[in-house]
Amino acid sequence: MDALASRRSTRVFTPKALRTVSSSQTGSQTGSPTPRTQSPQPRSMQEPVLVTTWDTTMPVVAIGQSQTGELHVLDAQAPIAQRHAVVFGMQANDTLVFQGICDICVLKGTVRVYEHESSGQWDRVYSPVSHPLVSLRAQTQTKDEAERDAEAQHMYELWATSHNECEVVVAVRAVDCGLEHLGRVAPAYASLFTGSVAADSEQLVQAIGVPGMTPMRTVNAGVQVLQTPEDWAQALDQASTMPQRLDDEFEPIAPVYAVAGAQGQGKSTFSRMLVNRLVARFGRVFYMETDLGQSEFAAPGALSLTLVSAPVLGPPFTHTGRTEAYHAAYMGVVTPKNDPDRYAACVLRLAQVYRDHVRSERARGSPAVPMVVNTQGWTRGLGLDLLYALCQSVCPTHFVQAYDPATSDASLVDFATVEGCDPQVLWITGMSSDRMQGGDAGDAGESGRRVQKLAAHDMRTLSLLSLMYSAWTAQGVATWNMHKPLAARTPVRVPICDLVFWMGEEDVPPSQVLRAVNGTLVGVVCVARAPGAGAHEWSRDEIRGLYADGVSDQAAAALSEPGARMLLRSHVRARMGDDAGPVLVPQIVYGMPSLTATTFLTHALVRSIDVRSGHVHLVIPPQSPAMESPMYRVVGIVKGPGPSAFGVDVPVQAMLDGGFAERAMGASSGRHTAARRRRAPMETNVGIQEAPYVSVEVDEGVGASAARARGGQTRRALQ
């Protein structure tokens, strides 16, 4: 990292809009729009902002569904709770903003949402108030009419019997996916998808509202609406429509888009829009996640490379862990500041996997798949060095930088110092206050709707809760089961000797490893499907052979990074003698898994460890039935550092779920335990007496609690 930092040039680039030179001197860089300034209005002067232009006089058909599944037209005055769907017409450029979860199907014309042109197929859209609310916009241009499924065709026929003059016809269907019940597990997030109805939106709700979806005529202070500003639209058009470059052999170069910028500038939102644009053009796109704290598809604590083939129509916690990563590396922390070298090595490994895939696709004559790289928001000091290392590894063909004209006018990367990297630079203004509808966050408007401005740890909590409470239908549709606590779920029973316990840099004595792992969140590691050139590719028979008599010393060494320290089970067996029976000591490795031989699969909760029988009980999120089960490739678990060292931990809401809060307080305080048990009986028969590893007592005495590293003002000022 020191060598990389020394190569950085002291000169900086500035956006074209901030330069005084002519456009002919800007080279391949694309300027941003002229910086905009806006003085915030006093809260007393702020008025609700009109965001939905759809007219309630447009024709609407409310549709109900009988118990047998038959669709029928409802009376216009029928209660919203009876509606299964509504079909309504829209004019070109009409907008509809809503909060909640619903399925949309454009029966005629085209509607743009998250830069995805929806037409003919059902798309599930998530619009929580914690993120910019989704806006549906009717388009004048139409794609080729797509084939509708049976239900959508029946809805269109019910509509066409009385209406057929609208340019765009949209069906909105109510859904019950389980995520709307998130407040049952975490009451602080109960109002993400539901809220009070403002007086000016009552007529709109009565016209086209369905259960779980609340349309909004106006928004008040603090509520953001998902928009595509002009400069964003220009950057998306250039990135998604420009011709591909050619290499020396006149073969098209796979486009690689790196999106960079400081925190809160909208990098993830722009990346989501760019992915949807590229999916429409190429059919598939790779997404490389390099932000450990706020991942898009993988859970926090991992860097992943995911192949996306469907539009992304919601914030990260609505699709966390729903797609198995093509390759992933687990670090178990939310920041790379404590181990930047491994972070850079993980990024390099993911870039190599992507290039290997591109070469194999080219050998088969298939078109190259583009890649979008979402970078972290740490852009100063060591974070900037890591950004340089990332650009050196992925070699982007397009570099999109989000910036705030009021505070920043410099390019993050001087590509003249990055060997072999000369990308097209695109500038976009960040999501600053002038893009917020209604004023400052945290203010409450006339409707009483209060915005939940979530911090980074809230986003991680939402992603982890979404992952741990995820479920699937038999048809492979993603759902959530918020009514069954984690403590009541049947764990996976795995022999201790069949797993490698990677302890990272934790200096835990071998005799205390099982105690240290019990009750924690661990990373599940499996054998990689893309081991890379020169690496050993494990066959299914070889993987099964690992479990014949436990993971051997040779296998553990091959699956671990070079230089890792190991507790050799063969030495333990030799000391115990041949008459000792089966060896239940785990294969302990003080280090991390190999980046080439292994890949991160998902997080798991160590529910308990049965030392007598030699089994670990893991609560693992279910995998999609549409995918080949990766469980046969699981070879070990990784214990990351604790929260005091920026590690990923179990959300406390998940540990207290199921009515265990009263038991935990009674057990930890030692007072009125029996009375609390009588007042709050267990709702589920899980076979435990108290909530494990939960305490409400205050640690006392010197050394009673672990010291927590905190970055002070002085240190941040030096970065």
CORMO-V929094 format. One record per backbone hydrogen bond with DSSP energy under -1.0 kcal/mol. NH is the residue of the N-H (numbers start at 1). CO is the residue of the C=O. E is the energy in kcal/mol with one decimal. If there is no record, write none. Layout:
NH:CO:E  NH:CO:E
This chain:
5:1:-2.3  6:2:-1.9  8:5:-1.1  18:15:-1.5  19:16:-1.2  25:22:-1.5  26:23:-1.2  29:26:-1.6  30:425:-3.5  45:42:-1.5  49:219:-2.4  51:217:-2.3  52:217:-1.8  54:95:-1.6  58:55:-1.9  61:87:-2.9  63:85:-3.1  64:72:-3.1  66:70:-2.6  69:66:-1.8  72:64:-1.8  74:62:-3.0  78:75:-1.9  82:79:-1.4  83:80:-1.7  84:63:-2.8  85:63:-2.0  86:172:-2.1  87:61:-2.7  88:170:-2.4  89:59:-1.8  90:168:-2.7  93:138:-2.1  94:91:-2.1  96:136:-1.9  98:134:-1.4  99:214:-2.2  100:127:-2.2  101:212:-2.1  102:125:-1.8  103:173:-2.4  104:123:-2.7  105:171:-2.4  107:169:-1.6  108:169:-1.7  111:118:-1.7  112:137:-2.9  113:116:-2.3  116:113:-2.2  118:111:-3.0  118:116:-1.0  120:106:-2.3  123:104:-2.6  125:102:-2.8  126:313:-2.3  127:100:-2.6  129:192:-2.5  131:128:-1.2  133:224:-2.9  136:96:-3.0  137:112:-1.7  138:94:-2.4  139:110:-2.9  153:149:-2.4  154:150:-2.2  155:151:-2.2  156:152:-2.2  157:153:-2.1  158:154:-2.2  159:155:-2.0  160:156:-2.9  161:157:-1.0  162:159:-1.6  163:159:-2.1  168:90:-1.8  169:108:-2.1  170:88:-2.7  171:105:-2.7  172:86:-2.8  173:103:-3.2  174:84:-2.2  181:178:-1.4  182:179:-1.5  184:181:-1.9  185:182:-1.1  186:182:-2.6  189:186:-2.2  190:187:-1.6  192:189:-1.2  201:198:-1.3  205:201:-2.7  206:202:-2.5  207:203:-1.4  208:204:-2.3  209:205:-2.2  210:213:-1.1  213:210:-2.4  214:99:-2.9  216:97:-3.0  219:49:-1.8  223:220:-1.8  226:133:-3.6  233:229:-2.8  234:230:-2.3  235:231:-2.2  236:232:-2.9  237:233:-2.5  238:234:-2.5  239:235:-2.6  240:236:-2.2  241:237:-1.5  242:238:-1.4  247:251:-2.4  250:247:-1.9  253:245:-3.3  257:371:-3.1  258:398:-2.7  259:373:-2.9  260:400:-3.1  265:262:-1.2  270:266:-2.5  271:267:-2.7  272:268:-2.2  273:269:-2.1  274:270:-2.7  275:271:-2.6  276:272:-1.9  277:273:-2.1  278:274:-2.5  279:275:-2.7  280:276:-1.7  281:277:-1.2  282:278:-3.6  283:279:-1.6  285:308:-2.1  286:370:-2.8  287:306:-2.7  288:372:-3.0  289:304:-2.6  290:374:-1.8  301:292:-2.2  303:329:-2.7  304:289:-1.1  305:327:-2.6  306:287:-2.4  308:285:-3.1  318:315:-1.8  319:316:-2.0  321:297:-3.6  322:319:-1.5  326:305:-1.9  327:305:-1.5  329:303:-3.1  331:301:-2.6  332:301:-2.4  334:646:-2.3  343:339:-1.7  344:340:-2.6  345:341:-2.1  346:342:-2.6  347:343:-2.2  348:344:-2.3  349:345:-2.2  350:346:-2.4  351:347:-2.2  352:348:-2.1  353:349:-2.3  354:350:-2.1  355:351:-2.3  356:352:-2.5  357:353:-2.0  358:354:-2.3  359:355:-2.4  360:356:-2.2  361:357:-2.5  362:358:-2.3  363:359:-2.1  364:360:-1.4  365:362:-1.2  366:361:-2.7  371:255:-2.2  372:286:-2.7  373:257:-3.7  374:288:-2.1  375:259:-2.0  383:380:-1.8  385:381:-1.6  386:382:-2.2  387:383:-1.6  388:384:-2.1  389:385:-2.2  390:386:-2.3  391:387:-2.4  392:388:-2.3  393:389:-1.7  394:390:-2.9  395:391:-1.9  397:256:-1.7  398:256:-2.3  399:424:-3.0  400:258:-3.2  401:426:-2.8  402:260:-2.7  403:428:-2.0  407:404:-1.3  408:404:-3.1  411:13:-2.9  417:414:-2.1  421:418:-1.5  424:397:-2.8  426:399:-2.8  428:401:-2.4  430:403:-2.7  432:430:-2.0  435:432:-1.8  436:433:-1.6  443:440:-1.1  448:445:-1.5  454:452:-1.0  459:455:-1.8  460:456:-1.9  461:457:-2.2  462:458:-2.6  463:459:-2.1  464:460:-2.5  465:461:-2.7  466:462:-2.5  467:463:-2.1  468:464:-2.7  469:465:-1.9  470:467:-1.1  471:479:-2.7  473:477:-2.0  476:473:-1.8  479:471:-2.6  480:177:-2.5  481:469:-2.6  488:485:-1.1  489:486:-1.5  492:618:-3.6  494:616:-2.7  496:614:-2.7  498:495:-1.2  499:496:-1.6  500:635:-1.5  501:587:-2.9  502:637:-2.7  503:589:-2.8  504:591:-2.1  506:503:-2.0  508:506:-1.5  512:509:-2.1  513:510:-1.0  516:512:-2.2  517:513:-2.1  518:514:-1.9  519:606:-1.5  520:517:-1.7  522:604:-2.8  523:638:-2.1  524:602:-3.2  525:636:-2.7  526:599:-2.5  527:633:-2.4  528:597:-2.3  535:532:-1.4  543:539:-2.1  544:540:-2.3  545:541:-1.9  547:544:-1.2  548:545:-1.2  551:497:-2.5  556:552:-2.3  557:553:-2.1  558:554:-2.1  559:555:-1.7  561:592:-2.5  564:561:-1.5  565:590:-1.7  567:588:-2.8  572:568:-1.4  573:569:-2.6  574:570:-2.1  575:571:-2.0  576:572:-2.0  577:573:-1.7  580:577:-1.1  587:499:-1.2  588:586:-1.1  589:501:-2.8  590:565:-3.6  591:589:-1.3  594:559:-2.7  598:594:-1.3  599:526:-2.5  600:328:-1.5  601:524:-3.0  604:522:-2.3  605:619:-2.1  606:520:-2.4  607:605:-1.3  607:617:-2.0  608:617:-1.2  610:615:-2.5  614:610:-1.4  615:610:-2.0  616:494:-3.4  617:608:-2.8  618:492:-2.7  619:605:-2.9  627:624:-1.4  633:630:-1.8  634:631:-1.5  635:525:-2.5  636:525:-1.6  637:500:-2.3  638:523:-2.2  639:502:-3.0  645:642:-1.8  646:643:-1.8  647:642:-2.0  648:332:-1.7  655:651:-1.2  656:652:-1.8  660:656:-1.0  664:660:-2.7  665:661:-2.4  666:662:-2.3  667:663:-2.6  668:664:-2.4  669:665:-2.1  670:666:-1.5  676:672:-2.2  677:673:-2.0  678:674:-1.9  679:675:-2.0  680:676:-2.4  686:684:-1.4  704:701:-1.5  709:644:-1.3  716:712:-2.2  717:713:-2.0  718:714:-1.1
